[in-house]
C-alpha cells in the first residue's frame, strides 16, 4: 500500500508514533488510509451539512475495510462573494483547492480519496486534484437545495438576484423584495437551479467519477446520506481493482460529459472547468471541440434560470441517467466506458426512464436540436466567447446594437440601476478577465439587474469575465483574448455597433480593420489592479479563459 510509506517498518516508527498520538490503533494502520476530503464550513449553505456527508462516507469506508481520515478543503460561496471584491477570489480558489488536496494526499500518503464538495469551484477543484494525483477516487457531493417559494411561485437564487433589479426598476415593492429574501433559499444544499455547482455535480456523474444520483438527489433526502456511504464502500473496490481516475477520464469520457452538458443546459462555467480538468488528465480539449459537440446534441432541459423547473424536478424525472439514456438512444454517448461504480456507462443508465417529459423533453421534441452552450468567434473574440444558448430569448439569438462600454462591473451595474441602458444596447464589461480582474469575476449582478428590469429580451452583455450559472439572457462571457492583454475587446468604443449571431457562432465589432489597427496603436496596458498577495501571483500565472484559466 502507498500508505505503508508512513506506517510500516522500523524507519517509520516516528511517523507511526504520530498516528498513535491521534488515537489510531494497530488494526487501523494495517488497513488502507482513505483521505475523505471535506469542504464543510459554516459560511457556505451548500456545505453546511457536509460534516454529515463526510461522516457517512467514513462509515462506508470502514464498512468496506478501510481507515478513513478526514481532511479539510476550502470553499467560497459564490452568492455571498458576488458583487464585491470577494468574487475575485472565487475562480482562483479552484487552483488552491486542487493544490491543497495534492499537498495533503501526498504529504500523508493516502491510498485513495473520497472527495466531498458541493459548490461552484470546489467540485472542479477536487476533480482536477483527482486527475492530477491519479489515486483511486470517488466524488460524493452534498446535493442540491430545494426550491424556495415566493407566494405560489417556486423560486431559486436567480430570481432572488433578479428581484433586486425589479425593485430598483420600481416593478416590486420593498415587502415583496423582503419576501424573496427570506424564502428563496429554504435550507442547505447547492442552489436549486442548473447553476455551476449543480452543473458540475451532474457532469461528475456523466464523466464517470461519481455514483448515479450524485448530481440530483436533494441535500436533505436520506438517499443523499446513503449515496455517501456507498461512495465510501465503492472507493475500497476501486482500490482493490486498481481503477484510477485517468482510466476513467479519457477523451471519450469528456465527450460524454460535453454531450450531457449540452442536453442539460449547464452553466457556461462548465466550459472553463471541463477544460481545466482535461488539462490535469492530459486530455486534449479546446473550444472547437465543445462547439462541435453543441452542434450535434439536442437540448432536453430548461432548468432555472432557463425555465421554471429545478434540480429536484430533474431528480424526480429520472436524473442524469434518464438524460444520458436518451442521448444513448440517439447514438451520442460512448456507453462502454468504465466508471467508479465498477460498471460501464451503459450498465449505469440501463433502464433509466424519463418520468416527467416536462422536466426532460423526450428525444422527439427537444427544446432545440443543438446544445445548451455555444461558442462564438469574431473580431472581438478571436479565441472565442461562450454563451448559455438555452437561456437566451429567441428574439436575442441574433442582435445588433450600440456598445455601452464599462471598464469594470461596478460602472455597468450603476448605469443599469440608473436607467441609462436602453433596449437594443450591447453592454460591454471589460478588464474583468483572469488576469485583468484578476480572477474573472461573475457578472451575475448586471445580468440579473437587466432581467429584473425587463431588459433581458432587448439588451445583450459581453464580457471577458464570467457569468454565474444563474445568469440568463444574451450574456456572452469568457471573451478571449481578454482586455488586459490587449484583446480586441479593449478596443471597443462607446457607440460602436456590435453584431451578435448565436446560431452562426459569430460576434463582430462593426469597425474597419484599419480603424482597429489605429486604436491598437494607441492602446496602453493598464496597471495591475492588485499588486500584492495571492491574487497578484495568480494574475501573473493564470492562462486565458479559452484554455480553462489554469495556472501556467
N, C-alpha and C positions, 0 to 999 in steps of 0.2 A: 504493500500500500504506500501511496505517496506520503501519507501522514507518518509512516514509520521514520521518516527523516527527523521528526521531532519527538518520537515516542520510544524507539527501540534501541537497545544496546547500551553498554556502559558509558559510551561517549555522550549519550543523551540523558544521562541522569540529571544534570542541571535543568534541562528542558522539562523532564518528567516531574521534577520537584515542583515546578510552577503549575503544572496541571493538578498535582495533589493539593497545592495551595488553593485551587479553585474548587476543590471538593470532588474531582474526578476519581473514580475507582479503577483498579487494575482491569476489571471486566470491561469498563467503558473504553479504556485505552487499547484494548485488544480489538475493538471494532473500528470500522472506517469513521473518520471525522467528516461530518457533513456540515458545511457552512450554511446556515439559514440567514440570509442577508435581508434584514427587515428595515423598511423605511418608515417604521412607526414614528409618529410625532404628535404633539398636541396642537399644532398650528395648521395642519392640512386636513380638511374634512374627509378627503379621500383616504387618509392614512390613520385617522383617529382610532380605528378598530384593528389595525394591523398587528397589534400585540396579540389579539385573539387568533388571527390567521396564522401568525408565526408560531404560536403555541400549538395549533392544530397540525402544522407542518412538522414540528418537532415530535409530536405524538406519532405521526405517521412514520417518521424516520426510525424512532425507537421500536415501533411495532415490527418493522422490517429488518431489525438487527443492526442499525447504525447508531452512532452517537452524534446527536445534533448539537451544534454550537451556534447560538445566535450572535450575530454581529450587526452593527447599525449601518445605515446609509442615510445621507441627507435627502431632502426633498423640498422643493419650492411649490407652494400653492400659487399657480398662475393667476387665479382670480384675485387673491389678496395682493399679489405683486403687480397687478395690472394698473396702468395709468400713471406710474411714477417711476423713479429711478430703479426701483426693485426689479422691474421687468428686464432690465439689462442683465440681471444675473440668472435668469431662467434658463435660456439655452446653454450658456456656459456651464451651468450646473450639471448638465448631461455628461460632460467630459470629466468633471470632478467625481461624479458617481462611478463612472467606468474605472477611472484611475484608482479610486479608493477601494473598490472591490478587488482589483488586481493586487493592490497592496496587501489587503487583509488575507486574501486567499493564498498568496504566495508566502507571505511572512509566516503564516501559521500552517502551511502545507495541507490545506483541506483536500480531501479526496474527491469531493463532489459538492455541488451547490444547489440549493433551492432559493430562488430569487423572489422576494415578496415585495413588489411595487404596487402602485395603483395609478398615480397621476402622471402628468404630461411628459416630463423629461426623465422620470425615474424608470419607466418601462424601457424606453430605448437605451438609456444608460446601462441598465442591467443586461439587456440583450447584447449590447456591444461588449461588455465585460465577458459574458458567456462565450462569445465568438473569439475574443482575444485569448482567454485563458484555455479554452477548449477542454475544460473539465466536464464530466457528466453533469448536466444541469437541467432543471425544470423551472419554468416561470409559474408562480401561483399568485395571481393578483388579488386585490381586495374586493373587486366588483363594483358595479355602478350604483349610484344614488337612485332612489326612486324619484319620479317626477313630483313636483310640488303642485299646489292648486292656488290659483288666483280667481276667487269666485268659483264659477263652474268650469273654468278653463284649466287644463293641465299645463304646467309651465316648467321650464328649466332655466339654467343660468343665462342663456342667450336672450330670453325675454326680459330677464332682470336688467341686463345692461341696456337693452332697447328701451325699457321703461324710463330710464334716465333721460334719453333723447325725447321721448314722448312728453315727459314732464317739462323739459326745457322748451319744447315747442308749444306748450300750452294745451296738449292733447289729453293729458290726465292731470288730476289734482294731487296734492300732497298726501291725502289719505290713501288714494289708490297706490301711489308710489310706496308708501309705508306697508301696505298690504302685500305688494310684491316682495318687499324687502324681508318681511317676516315669514313668508310662506313659500318662497320659491325653492329653497333648499331644505327639505324636511329632515335630513339626517346624514349619516356617514355614507361614504362612497364617492366614486368619481362622478362628476356632474353628469346629469341624466341623458344628455343628448349624444349624438355622434361627434363628440369633440375629440381633442387629441388623445386624451387618456384612454377613452373607450375605443377609439380607433386602433391604438397600438395594442391594447389588450386583446382585441379581436384578431389583429394581424399576428400576434404571438401565437395564437391558436392556429391560424391559417398556415403559418410558415412551419408549424410542427414542433414548436418549442414549449407549448402549454397544452394541458389536457382540455378536451372538449367541455365547453361551458365557461372557460376562463374569461372570455370576453363579455358574457352577458348575464350570468347568474347574479341577481341583485345582492348588494353587500349585506343586507340584513336577512337574507334567506339562510336557513340551516344548510342548504345544499352547498353554500359557499364554504362553510367550515368542513363539510365532508370532502369537497374537492381539494381543500388544502391538505387534509390527512392523506388522501390518495396521492397527491403530489409528493409528499414525504416518503410514502411507500414506494412510489414509482422510481424515484431517483436512485434507490438502492438496486432496483432491477437494471437500470441503465449502467450503474457502476459495475455490476456483475457481468453484464454483456459487453462492456467497453464501448457503448454507444455515446459518442461525443457530439457537441454542437456542430462542428464542421462536417460531421457525417450527415447532419440534417440540413444545415444551412448551405445548400447547393444552389447553383444558378436556377435550376428548375423550381426549387422551393421559393426563391424570391419571385419567380414568375407567378407561382400560386398566390403569394401574398399580394402582389400587384393586382392580379385578377380579382381577388376578394376585396381589395381596397376599392377598385372601380365599381364593383357590384354594390358594395355597402354605401358608397359616397362618403368616404372617410375625410378627415381633416387634411388640409394641404400640408400641415406639418409632417404627415406620414411620409411625404416625399423626402424631406430632409433626413428623417430618421432611418428610413429604409436604405438610403444612400450611405449613411454613416455605419449602419450595421453591416451592410455589404462590404464596406471598406475594411472593417475588422475581420470579416470572414474571408477576405481575399477573393471576393466575387466581383467581377467587373459589372458595373451598372451605371447608366447615365440617364439624363432626362429624355433622350431619344427613345431609350428602352421603355420608359414609362409612357410616353406618348403612343408608341406602337401598341402597347397593351390597352391603353384607353380607347384606341380606335376599334379594337376587337371585342371588348367586353361590355355588355349592356349594364345599365344601372337599374337595380331592383329595389332600392330602398331610398326613401326620403325621410330620414330621421332628423329630429331637431339638430340644427336650425333650418334645414331644408324643408321640413314638413312637420306635421303635428304628432308624429309617433316618437317614442323614446326607447331606450335600450331595454327596459322591462318588457316592452311590446315585442321587440326583436327576440328576446328570450322566450316569451310565450309562443311566438310563431315558429320556433324551432332553432333559433340561434344561428351561429355561424355555420354549423354543419348543414342546416337546411339551405342556406345561401350557397355553400360550396357544392352541395348536391346538385343544385340547379346548374351551376357552372359546369360540373362534370357531365351533366346531360347534354350540354352544348359542346362538349369536347374542348373546354377551355381550362382544364386542370390536368396536372400530372398526378395521377392517382396512385402510382406505385411507390411513392417516396416514403422513407421512414419518418417516424415521429417519436416524440417522447413517450407515447403510450405503449411503444413496442409493436404497434400495428402500423399499417400504411395509411396514408391519407384516405384512400378508397375504402379501407376497412372502417376507419373512424366515422365516415359520413354515410356508410351503407344504411339504408332505411330511414335516413333523416328526412322528414316530410315538412313541407310548408303548411303550417296550421292556420295561417292568417294571411290571405292574399292582399290585405290592406297594408300590412306591415312589410311583407316581402312580395313584391309583384311577381307573378309567375313568368316563366320564360317566354310565353306568347304575348305578353303585354308589359314589357319593362317601361320604366319612366322614360328611358331613352335608349337607343341602340348603341350608344357609346358610354364610356365610363364617367364616374363622378368627378374626376380630376382631369384637367387639360393643361398642357404646357404650351405657352405662346412664345414666339420668336419675332424679332423685328429690330429696327434700328435703335430702339432704346432698351432692347433686351437681347443683345447679341448672343448671350449664353443662356437665355431662357427666362421665363417668368411663369408662375404657377397660379391657377385659379380653380376653385371648387365649382366646377361647371353645374353640378346638380343643385347648387344653392343660388344660381343666378336666374333672375326672372327672364322669361322668354324674350321680352322686348329689349333686354340689355345684352343679349348674346352678340349683337352687332351694334356698335355705338360709335359716334364721333362727336367730339365736343372740345371746348376750350380748356386748356390746362390752368388749374389753380395750384400754384407751386408753394410748398412749405418745406423748409429745411429742418424738419423735426415734427414729432407728433403733437407737441403742445400748441404750436401755432395753428395746426389744422383743426384740432378739436375746438379751440377758441373761436375760430371762424365759423365752424359748423353751428355751434351753440348761439353765435351772434346773428345767425340767419344770413351770412354772407355767401353761402354756397347755394347756387340756383340749379333748378332742373336743367340737365344737359351738360353740366360741368364734369370735368375729369380732375379729381383731386390727386395731386402728386405729392407724396411724402417721401423725402429722401434723406440721406445721411443717417439712416437707421439700419444699415446692413450689419453683417457680422463684425466687420472692422470699424465701420463708421459710427455705429450706435454708441459704444460697441455692444454686442450681444444680441442684435437683431430682434428688437422688441416686437411684440404682437400689437397690432393696431385694432384691438377689439373696441376700444372706446370710440374712435372715429366711425368705424363701420356700424356700430350699434347706434350711435347718435344719428347717422344717416337713416338707418332703418326705422328708428323710433320716431323720426320726424317725417316719415313717409317718403324719403328721397332715394331709397334703395332700388327703386324701379326707374330712376331717371338720372342718377349720378353714379359714376364709376370712381374707383380709387385704385391707384397704382403706387407701389412702394418697393424699395429694396429691403424693407423689413419683412415681418411675418404677419400672419393673421392667426387668431385663435380659431380652433375648430368651431367655435360659437359664432364666428362671423358669417354673414350671408350678403348676397348682392354681388355685383360685378367688381369683386375685390381681387386684384392681381398682385401677388407678392413675390418675394424671392427674386426680384428683378436683378439680373446679373449681366455684366459686372456692376457692382454697387457704385454709388456716387463717390464714396470716399477714396476709391482707387482710380477715379477718372472715368467710370462707366458713363455711357451716354445719357442716363437719367439725370446726371449732374448738369447737362447742357440744356435741359428743357427750360423755357422761359414762360412767364405768365402770359396767358392768352394764346400760346401755340395750339394748333389743332392736333389732337391725338385721335387716331383711328384704332378701334378695338374690334377684332373679328374672331370670336372664340371658336366657332365651328371650323374656320380656316386656320386657326392656330397662329394668328398674326397680331402684333402690337407695334404700331408705327407712329412716329412723330412726323407730321406732315411738313417737314422743313427740308430744304435742299441740302445735298451733300456739301456744297460749297459753304453754306451758312453754318453747317455743323462743324466744319473744319475751322472756320473763323472763330466760333465760340470755343472750340477746343484750345486754340492757341491762346485764348485769354483766360482759360480756367486755371485756377491755382488750388492745389490740395489744401484743405482746411487743417488747422492744427488739431491734434488728437483731443477728444473731449475728456478722456480720462488718462492721467499720466502716472498714476501710482496704483499699487495693489494688484490683486488678481486680474481684474478686468484689463488693466494695461498690458499685462503679459498675454492675456487671451487675444487682445486686439492684434498684437504682433504675430501671433502664431496661427490664427484661425484662417481657414481656407474659404473660398467662395461658397455661396449658397448652392450653386449648381453641382458642387461636389459634396454636399452634405454638411458644410460648415464644420468640418473636422479639424483637429489641430495638426499642423504640419511640422 
